[in-house]
Amino acid sequence: MWTEKYRPKTFSEIKGQENIVARIKAFVEKKEMPHLLFAGPAGVGKTTLSLIIARELFGENWGNTFLELNASDERGIDVIRVKVKDFARTKSIRDVPFKIIYLDECDSLTKEAQQALRRTMENYSKTCRFILSCNYSSKIIDPIQSRCTVFRFKPLEKENILEIIGAVCEKEEIKIEEEAVYSIYNLSNGDARKAENILQGCAAISKLITNQVVYGIVSAAEPEEVKLILEMCINGYFVKARDLLLDTMSKHGLSGIDIIKQIQKEVLNLEIDDKKKMDMVEMCGEIEFRMVEGSDEFVQLESLIANFSK
């Protein structure tokens, strides 16, 4: 998989997060490191940075001194009491005086497991350092947060994603249209993993990646299609807008939640006054909430179209 093939191996290869990388690099050079908490969205470099820390500290044979657990799979108190504690209590035999435990998605840990983890972090701080990774730091209990240095990762900037796409295309000898590059960036929402997966999917189909190939792979409506539906609504063509919406969903295999997110994005690009945009975005939020609560998505989307048309 390209996400693994092109995963950065050194600090200099990581795109974005320059301030975080600089501070982590200083810890590694001194071979002194506190417990770390990495918080931020998916695909922005949290796991990659943790693996680089291990590689830089322990060299090529870093596997014996680095334990990686995914807390969304192993989220109970027994994992913390047995697996984590057994690894943490033994001393490192290398010149670095501690081992590293990396807990991915630790916001999935139960509250009881987090309490057990807090005690483990406290008791074995001489022999082990923890790197905790999560999407939402608010789901981590305060006692754990206070024991860690917190780093907040942000979605990758436009130039970072474009640089990653360009580098992969060059190495894989793929031709890609400029419009398709920007489409991949827009669909990735700053997630490098998602961008690389889209690119690999497109490359499997065609050596020339166009906009049509990109939207065909990700099963998303093209922005122009959604914009046309919204313009029909604004001009009062309710039935035509409804039929086009259903056709678009059927053609791309979209769920109600998928299309509502695209509609909300395209509302902001319409050439109407801001007051109307505010009303339309508010209605998108209301309809999305109803869908999540279990309402029939087609009835709710028709309700949305009807409100836009009015």
N, C-alpha and C positions, 0 to 999 in steps of 0.2 A: 504493500500500500504506500502511496506517495506521502501520506501523512507521517509514516515512519521513515521512509526512505530519505525524505528531506527535512527530518526533525533536526534542529540545530544541535551541534555537538560541543560548541564553545560559547563563551559569553559574547564574543564579538559577532556571532552569527544570529543572535536573537534580535528580532525586529521590534521596534517600539519599546516601551518600558525602560527607557535609558536610565532614569533616576534610580529605579529599583535595582537594575543590573549593577550599577556602579556601587551601590551600598552593599549588595550581596558579595560582590567581588572583593571588597575590602575585608569582609568577614572571613572569606576563604583564604585570602593571602596571609592573614594573621593566625589562621587555624583556630580561631575563637568564634563561636557562633551561639547566639541565644536560640530559644525555641522560636520558630517562624510561623506566621499565619498568612497564607496567601489567599486573598479574597478577590473575586472578579468573575466575569462571564466565561463561558466555555471557549476554548481554542485561542487563548491569548498568551499562553506560555508558562502557565503555573507548573504543570508536570515537567515540561522541558527544562525549566530552570532548576527544579529539584534534582533531576538526573544529572545536570551539568555540575551542580554543587558536589554531588557524590563522586562524579568522575574526577573533578579537579582536586578534591580532598584526598581520595583514596587510590587514585591511579586507575589503571586498566582493570585490575581485579577488584572492582569496588563492590561486587555483588554480595560478598560475605558480610560486609559491614553496613549494608543498606537493605532495609525491609520495606517493601511497598505493599500497602493494603488499600483496597477500595472499600470505603466505609458504607457505601450503598448496598454492597453485597453482604458484608460482614459487619453488621451494625449493632449487634447485641453486646451486653455487658461481659459475656463469657470470652469474647474475642479480646477485649481489653485486658481482662484478668489473666488469660492464659497466653495467647500468642504474643501480644505486645509486651506483657510483663516478662515473659521468658527471654525474649530477645533483648529487652532493655537492661536486665539485671547482670548480663555477662559483659565483661570488660573488653574493649577493643585491644588487639595485640599489635596494632600499627602505631606509627609515630603520632597520629592524631588521637587524642585521649578520649574520644567518644565515637559512638556509632550513630546512625541516622535512621529514624522511622518516619516514613512518608505516609500520611493518611489522606487519601484522596476522597473528595466529596464528604468531608467529615460533618457537614451540616445535616447529613442523613443519620448520624448517630443518635440513638435515643438519649434522653436526658440522663438516665441512669448510667449509660455507657460514658457519657461526657463527664459525669461526676467521678467515675472510676478512673478515667483518663487523667483528670486533674491530679489525683493522688499519685498516679504513676509518674507523671511529669515531675512532680515534686520530689518523690523518693529516689528517682534514678537519674537526676540531672547531671551527676558526675560522669556517668558512663554512657548517656544517651541524649541525643537532641531530637526533638520532634519538628517535622515540617507538616503543618496542617493546611489542607487546601479545601476551599469551599466557594460556592457561588454567592452565598449570602452570609456575611459575618454576623448579622443580627440573630441568626439561628444557633450561634455558638454561645454557650453560657459565659457570663462576665468573668468568672474566676479563671477560665482558660484564656480568654482574650488578654487579661492582665498579665499572664505569664509569658505571653508571646510578643515579639515585635511584629506589628501588623503591616503588611504591604498590600495596597489596594491596586489591582491591575485594571486597566481600562481597555475597551475594545481598540483594536489596531486602527491607526489612522489610514486614510485613503492611500497615501504614498507607500506605506508599509505593505498593504495588501497588493498594490500594483507591482511593487518590487518583487514580492514573493511569486506572483503569477508570471512575471517576466522571466525570472530566474528558472522556474520549473519548465516553462515553454522552451527556453533556450537549451536546457540540458536534455529534454525529451524530443527536441527537434519538431516542435508543434508550431503551426501557423495559427494565429488568432487575430481576429479583427478587433480594432480598437473599441468599437461599440460593445463587443462581447466581453472585453476586459472590464469595462465599467459596469456591465450587467452583473458579472460575477461578484464584483465588489459590493454592489447594492444588495444582492441576494445573501451575501455572507454576513452582513451586519458587523463587520470587524472581527470575524471569526476565521483565523487562518486555516484551521482544520477543515471547516466547511468549504472554504474557497478551493483548497487543494482537492477535496473530494469531488466537488462539482467539475473541476478541471479534468480530473482523471476519468470521470464518467463521460465527459464530452470527447476526450481524446480516444476513448475506446470506440466511438462511433465514427469520428471523422478527424482527419489530420488537419483540416481547416475548420476552426471553431468559429461559428457565426452566432449571432444573437438568437436565431431560431433554434439552433442546436442546444444552446444554454437553457432556454426556457422549456425546451422539450425534455431535457434531462431532469430538471428540478421540479417538474410538474407545477409550474406557476404560470398565471396569466401574464401576458406581456403588459407593461404599463399602459400602452396605447389602447388595448382592449378594455381595461378597467376605466380609463379616462372617457372612452366613447360611451360606456354605460352611464357614467355619471353625467355626462353632457346631455344625454337623452332624458335623464331624470329632470335636470334643471329646466329643460325646454318643455317639460310636461308630457313626454311620450312614455307614459308609465308601462303600457303593455309591451311596447317594443324593447324597453330597457329590461323588463322582467324576462322576456324571452331570450334576449342576448346574454343576460346574466346566467340563466340556466344552461344555455348552449356552451358558454365559456367554461362553466364548472364541469359540465359533462365531458367536454373536449380534453381538458387538462386533468380530470379526475380530482378536482378540488373539494375539500370539505368546507362547511360553512365558516369555520374558524379561519381557515387559510384565506378565503376570499375576503372576509371582513377586515383582515389585517392589511391586505393590499388596497382595499377601498379606502381605509383610514389614511394610508400613505398618500394615495392619489388625490384625496380631497384637498390636501395642502397645496397641490400644484394647479388647482383650478383657478381660472381667472374670474373670481367673484370676490365680493367684499369679505373682510375678515369676520364680520358678525355672522354671515351665513356659514362660513367655514367652521366657526365655533359651534353652531347649532348642529352641523352635520357630524362633527367629531364626537360631540356629546351623544348623539343618537347611535353612532357606531359603538361607543362604550356600553350603552344600555343594551343594545342587541347582542353584543358579545357576551355580556353577563347572563342574559337569558339563555343563550345557547349553552354556556358552561353549566348552567343550572338544570339543563336537560330539555329545554323547549325544542320543538320541531324546527330544524334549521331553515327549511324552505319557507315555512310560514313567517319566520322571523325576518328572513331576507326580503320577502315580499313586503313586509311591514316597513323595513328600512327604505326600500325603493319608493314605497307610497309616501313616506314622510319626506324624502328628498324631492319627490315630484310636487308635493304641496308647497 
